[in-house]
Amino acid sequence: MRQPRVHRQFSKEFKRNALQLVEKGVSVGKVARDLDVHPNLIHLWRRNYLAEGESAFAGTGNVKPEEAELKRLQKELEDVKEERDILKKALSVFSKRTW
């Protein structure tokens, strides 16, 4: 019977150390064997690091500044829409004439 796969999580420092070894000339295969990870994972980490630089490997719960700003703006937009809807309803209530 097969054991279920365990999703391992690696710290930012672990990933950077692995990439530093590759940058020093150690082969990806050797680094992967030494660290007990799949070579494709190291290639993925390298692509992410080259594309995103220091903001790569944000990790669980750590949001990139761009994502934090987007989330803040979306929340603000939601609040403004809610306020608008409330004002529309209030306007219709107060604009009705009661003779």
N, CA, C and O of each residue as an XYZ file, in Angstrom:
396
protein
N       0.826     -1.172      0.000
C       0.000      0.000      0.000
C       0.880      1.248      0.000
O       1.872      1.321      0.725
N       0.506      2.222     -0.818
C       1.284      3.459     -0.899
C       0.937      4.388      0.245
O      -0.211      4.470      0.683
N       1.935      5.069      0.709
C       1.706      6.085      1.723
C       1.272      7.369      1.026
O       1.728      7.662     -0.079
N       0.396      8.130      1.664
C      -0.029      9.381      1.037
C       1.141     10.363      0.939
O       2.049     10.363      1.769
N       1.089     11.186     -0.086
C       2.137     12.197     -0.258
C       2.032     13.249      0.821
O       0.941     13.659      1.217
N       3.165     13.665      1.278
C       3.223     14.718      2.283
C       3.708     15.980      1.583
O       4.757     15.984      0.938
N       2.943     17.032      1.717
C       3.321     18.301      1.112
C       4.307     18.992      2.039
O       3.936     19.499      3.097
N       5.561     19.005      1.629
C       6.578     19.634      2.457
C       6.660     21.113      2.131
O       6.489     21.522      0.983
N       6.920     21.896      3.142
C       7.094     23.325      2.943
C       8.536     23.677      3.265
O       9.120     23.168      4.221
N       9.096     24.553      2.451
C      10.484     24.942      2.619
C      10.551     26.429      2.912
O       9.815     27.224      2.328
N      11.430     26.792      3.812
C      11.564     28.198      4.185
C      12.250     28.982      3.072
O      12.879     28.416      2.177
N      12.109     30.289      3.156
C      12.743     31.180      2.197
C      14.266     30.986      2.225
O      14.919     30.971      1.182
N      14.811     30.841      3.423
C      16.262     30.671      3.568
C      16.734     29.362      2.945
O      17.792     29.316      2.318
N      15.948     28.294      3.115
C      16.283     27.004      2.536
C      16.371     27.115      1.016
O      17.310     26.615      0.398
N      15.373     27.780      0.424
C      15.342     27.929     -1.035
C      16.505     28.778     -1.515
O      17.147     28.447     -2.512
N      16.781     29.867     -0.815
C      17.892     30.734     -1.223
C      19.225     30.026     -1.088
O      20.102     30.190     -1.937
N      19.393     29.236     -0.028
C      20.637     28.486      0.145
C      20.821     27.477     -0.979
O      21.929     27.299     -1.484
N      19.731     26.813     -1.374
C      19.803     25.864     -2.478
C      20.212     26.582     -3.769
O      21.037     26.082     -4.534
N      19.630     27.748     -3.997
C      19.961     28.498     -5.209
C      21.388     29.026     -5.165
O      22.039     29.122     -6.206
N      21.881     29.366     -3.995
C      23.265     29.826     -3.871
C      24.240     28.706     -4.223
O      25.278     28.949     -4.837
N      23.902     27.485     -3.833
C      24.752     26.353     -4.194
C      24.803     26.175     -5.709
O      25.863     25.907     -6.275
N      23.657     26.325     -6.354
C      23.614     26.192     -7.810
C      24.419     27.315     -8.459
O      25.129     27.091     -9.439
N      24.305     28.531     -7.907
C      25.054     29.671     -8.451
C      26.559     29.462     -8.315
O      27.326     29.952     -9.143
N      26.993     28.738     -7.277
C      28.424     28.483     -7.055
C      28.961     27.405     -7.977
O      30.161     27.133     -7.982
N      28.079     26.786     -8.760
C      28.538     25.817     -9.740
C      28.203     24.379     -9.421
O      28.532     23.485    -10.201
N      27.558     24.133     -8.296
C      27.143     22.772     -7.965
C      25.953     22.432     -8.865
O      25.066     23.262     -9.065
N      25.938     21.227     -9.399
C      24.869     20.861    -10.322
C      23.527     20.796     -9.590
O      23.456     20.503     -8.396
N      22.475     21.077    -10.345
C      21.128     21.040     -9.793
C      20.819     19.641     -9.279
O      20.191     19.491     -8.230
N      21.251     18.619    -10.001
C      21.008     17.238     -9.583
C      21.657     16.918     -8.248
O      21.043     16.278     -7.393
N      22.904     17.364     -8.062
C      23.611     17.106     -6.806
C      22.948     17.844     -5.657
O      22.762     17.279     -4.579
N      22.589     19.113     -5.880
C      21.915     19.888     -4.837
C      20.593     19.223     -4.474
O      20.242     19.121     -3.299
N      19.868     18.775     -5.483
C      18.574     18.132     -5.251
C      18.743     16.854     -4.427
O      17.988     16.613     -3.485
N      19.727     16.045     -4.783
C      19.968     14.815     -4.020
C      20.382     15.126     -2.589
O      19.891     14.501     -1.649
N      21.279     16.087     -2.420
C      21.767     16.433     -1.082
C      20.642     16.969     -0.190
O      20.614     16.699      1.011
N      19.730     17.718     -0.777
C      18.648     18.327     -0.003
C      17.372     17.482     -0.002
O      16.387     17.842      0.641
N      17.392     16.375     -0.714
C      16.247     15.466     -0.805
C      15.009     16.170     -1.364
O      13.914     16.080     -0.807
N      15.217     16.872     -2.480
C      14.108     17.492     -3.209
C      14.239     17.108     -4.673
O      15.301     16.675     -5.119
N      13.161     17.267     -5.411
C      13.178     16.949     -6.839
C      13.905     18.072     -7.590
O      13.716     19.245     -7.268
N      14.725     17.733     -8.575
C      15.442     18.759     -9.332
C      14.524     19.799     -9.974
O      14.882     20.973    -10.067
N      13.333     19.365    -10.421
C      12.401     20.323    -11.024
C      11.994     21.408    -10.043
O      11.707     22.536    -10.441
N      11.970     21.069     -8.767
C      11.605     22.041     -7.743
C      12.658     23.138     -7.656
O      12.328     24.314     -7.503
N      13.910     22.752     -7.752
C      14.987     23.750     -7.715
C      14.913     24.637     -8.947
O      15.117     25.848     -8.859
N      14.621     24.035    -10.097
C      14.462     24.841    -11.311
C      13.300     25.825    -11.161
O      13.401     26.970    -11.600
N      12.205     25.388    -10.548
C      11.060     26.254    -10.309
C      11.445     27.408     -9.382
O      11.104     28.561     -9.650
N      12.145     27.105     -8.306
C      12.587     28.151     -7.378
C      13.473     29.166     -8.102
O      13.376     30.372     -7.873
N      14.326     28.661     -8.967
C      15.244     29.557     -9.697
C      14.471     30.472    -10.645
O      14.754     31.668    -10.721
N      13.497     29.915    -11.370
C      12.671     30.737    -12.265
C      11.935     31.813    -11.478
O      11.894     32.974    -11.887
N      11.350     31.421    -10.340
C      10.636     32.394     -9.512
C      11.575     33.490     -9.012
O      11.222     34.669     -9.015
N      12.760     33.095     -8.589
C      13.711     34.072     -8.069
C      14.177     35.023     -9.166
O      14.306     36.224     -8.928
N      14.429     34.504    -10.357
C      14.866     35.354    -11.465
C      13.752     36.304    -11.903
O      14.021     37.437    -12.300
N      12.508     35.844    -11.831
C      11.378     36.666    -12.265
C      11.005     37.715    -11.228
O      10.662     38.843    -11.583
N      11.068     37.354     -9.945
C      10.542     38.235     -8.909
C      11.605     38.839     -8.004
O      11.306     39.744     -7.224
N      12.814     38.365     -8.091
C      13.888     38.925     -7.272
C      13.682     38.670     -5.790
O      13.280     37.579     -5.386
N      13.958     39.677     -4.992
C      13.888     39.530     -3.536
C      12.471     39.285     -3.022
O      12.307     38.800     -1.902
N      11.455     39.605     -3.800
C      10.082     39.372     -3.343
C       9.616     37.943     -3.610
O       8.488     37.585     -3.271
N      10.473     37.131     -4.213
C      10.135     35.728     -4.431
C      10.077     35.015     -3.089
O      10.681     35.461     -2.114
N       9.365     33.933     -3.045
C       9.252     33.104     -1.847
C       8.608     33.864     -0.700
O       9.130     33.879      0.415
N       7.496     34.483     -0.971
C       6.806     35.245      0.071
C       6.378     34.341      1.220
O       6.416     34.761      2.377
N       5.981     33.132      0.932
C       5.623     32.194      1.983
C       4.179     32.321      2.413
O       3.458     33.217      1.976
N       3.774     31.418      3.267
C       2.411     31.396      3.757
C       2.193     32.564      4.706
O       2.927     32.735      5.680
N       1.188     33.357      4.413
C       0.874     34.480      5.290
C       1.661     35.733      4.996
O       1.319     36.804      5.499
N       2.686     35.634      4.211
C       3.473     36.811      3.844
C       3.029     37.282      2.472
O       3.238     36.597      1.471
N       2.425     38.438      2.431
C       1.868     38.946      1.187
C       2.848     39.927      0.564
O       3.466     40.736      1.256
N       2.977     39.844     -0.740
C       3.823     40.790     -1.459
C       3.198     42.174     -1.375
O       1.977     42.291     -1.276
N       4.005     43.218     -1.412
C       3.456     44.578     -1.300
C       2.399     44.885     -2.354
O       1.411     45.558     -2.055
N       2.589     44.406     -3.577
C       1.613     44.658     -4.635
C       0.275     43.992     -4.313
O      -0.790     44.568     -4.534
N       0.350     42.769     -3.786
C      -0.874     42.047     -3.451
C      -1.590     42.699     -2.267
O      -2.819     42.748     -2.224
N      -0.808     43.197     -1.308
C      -1.397     43.869     -0.150
C      -2.123     45.138     -0.585
O      -3.222     45.421     -0.109
N      -1.515     45.899     -1.484
C      -2.129     47.133     -1.989
C      -3.397     46.812     -2.768
O      -4.405     47.505     -2.623
N      -3.358     45.770     -3.593
C      -4.534     45.368     -4.360
C      -5.673     44.966     -3.423
O      -6.824     45.348     -3.639
N      -5.353     44.201     -2.392
C      -6.375     43.777     -1.441
C      -6.965     44.975     -0.711
O      -8.175     45.030     -0.491
N      -6.118     45.942     -0.329
C      -6.594     47.142      0.357
C      -7.529     47.937     -0.539
O      -8.573     48.409     -0.089
N      -7.157     48.087     -1.806
C      -7.988     48.839     -2.744
C      -9.316     48.131     -3.012
O     -10.353     48.783     -3.138
N      -9.286     46.804     -3.098
C     -10.529     46.065     -3.302
C     -11.460     46.235     -2.111
O     -12.669     46.380     -2.289
N     -10.918     46.219     -0.910
C     -11.725     46.420      0.293
C     -12.307     47.828      0.312
O     -13.474     48.022      0.649
N     -11.484     48.807     -0.053
C     -11.954     50.196     -0.089
C     -13.078     50.359     -1.113
O     -14.068     51.040     -0.848
N     -12.925     49.737     -2.273
C     -13.953     49.808     -3.299
C     -15.251     49.171     -2.804
O     -16.334     49.706     -3.039
N     -15.147     48.051     -2.131
C     -16.328     47.392     -1.577
C     -17.033     48.295     -0.563
O     -18.261     48.386     -0.557
N     -16.259     48.956      0.287
C     -16.840     49.870      1.279
C     -17.548     51.046      0.608
O     -18.644     51.430      1.016
N     -16.922     51.611     -0.412
C     -17.511     52.751     -1.113
C     -18.803     52.345     -1.817
O     -19.775     53.100     -1.820
N     -18.814     51.160     -2.408
C     -20.041     50.682     -3.061
C     -21.163     50.497     -2.041
O     -22.316     50.831     -2.312
N     -20.824     49.968     -0.879
C     -21.823     49.772      0.162
C     -22.376     51.119      0.632
O     -23.584     51.265      0.820
N     -21.499     52.095      0.819
C     -21.945     53.437      1.220
C     -22.854     54.052      0.152
O     -23.866     54.676      0.472
N     -22.484     53.871     -1.111
C     -23.294     54.390     -2.213
C     -24.688     53.793     -2.190
O     -25.686     54.500     -2.332
N     -24.742     52.475     -2.010
C     -26.042     51.806     -1.982
C     -26.904     52.296     -0.821
O     -28.113     52.473     -0.967
N     -26.281     52.510      0.317
C     -27.021     53.034      1.475
C     -27.559     54.425      1.175
O     -28.707     54.728      1.497
N     -26.745     55.268      0.565
C     -27.185     56.626      0.230
C     -28.309     56.609     -0.800
O     -29.227     57.426     -0.726
N     -28.246     55.693     -1.754
C     -29.324     55.581     -2.741
C     -30.637     55.243     -2.058
O     -31.672     55.833     -2.366
N     -30.598     54.296     -1.130
C     -31.809     53.906     -0.418
C     -32.325     55.054      0.445
O     -33.530     55.297      0.513
N     -31.408     55.754      1.099
C     -31.816     56.885      1.944
C     -32.431     57.984      1.097
O     -33.414     58.597      1.513
N     -31.886     58.249     -0.065
C     -32.407     59.270     -0.962
C     -33.830     58.928     -1.389
O     -34.698     59.800     -1.434
N     -34.064     57.655     -1.703
C     -35.420     57.276     -2.130
C     -36.412     57.394     -0.972
O     -37.575     57.737     -1.184
N     -35.962     57.116      0.237
C     -36.850     57.224      1.396
C     -37.168     58.684      1.681
O     -38.327     59.027      1.912
N     -36.173     59.535      1.670
C     -36.370     60.934      2.018
C     -36.976     61.768      0.890
O     -37.515     62.846      1.140
N     -36.891     61.282     -0.338
C     -37.445     62.068     -1.453
C     -38.923     61.791     -1.677
O     -39.565     62.504     -2.448
N     -39.476     60.783     -1.031
C     -40.901     60.505     -1.168
C     -41.685     61.608     -0.447
O     -41.365     61.984      0.681
N     -42.699     62.103     -1.113
C     -43.541     63.128     -0.508
C     -44.675     62.488      0.252
O     -45.322     61.560     -0.234
N     -44.905     62.972      1.413
C     -46.032     62.488      2.185
C     -46.995     63.633      2.364
O     -46.807     64.448      3.267
N     -48.017     63.728      1.542
C     -49.005     64.836      1.600
C     -50.128     64.472      2.449
O     -51.054     65.265      2.622
